[in-house]
């Protein structure tokens, strides 16, 4: 099983409605592929961790690399893992209150000192992402 974390910037800012639509479209596809992970979005900044079968992670990341909604992709971590840090797939956004939406992750709304989820290196990146995007 592979865990891959990348950073990117959105080519256009996304509205709350667009983010909810993206979540609704992507989650079932990821479940079908056996992928889990976390995507955080703030002001056009993106950090995402994908976890699952190596070929599925590579296939989805390949599609993301050619997706015109992303620019400046940087793969920051690629590690084989024996267990998932994010057993459910979720997305978190700043300045958007979606507590009642399935798959929403409120990590970015929590206090800055709240512990980040994930494996050690991923936790560090998520914490820095949250601090920088406050």
C-alpha positions, 0 to 999 in steps of 0.5 A: 500500500502506498501513501502519497502527499502532494501540494498544489495551487488551484488555477481558479479559486473554488466556491463552497458549492464547487467544493461540495460538488467536487467532494460528491464526485470524487469520494465514490470513485476513490472508494471504488479504487480502494483509495482513502486520504485527506484533501485540505483546501484553503484560498487556492492552496491544496495539500492532499494525501492519497492512500491505497493500492500502489497502482490506484494511487499512481493512476489518480495522481497521474490524472491530478498532474494533468488536471487543468485545475491544478498548477505547481504540483509538488510531490512531497512524500511517497511512502509504502505503508502497512496501515492507513492514516486516513481510513475514510476519505475526507476533505477540509476547507477553511471559511466553509462550514459543512458539518452536515456534509458527508466527507467533510473534515473540520481539521482546518476549523480546529484551533491551531494547536489541535493535533493533525491526523496521519503518520508523523511526516504527514502530520507535520505537513498538515500542521504547517499547512494549517498554520500558514493558511490561517 
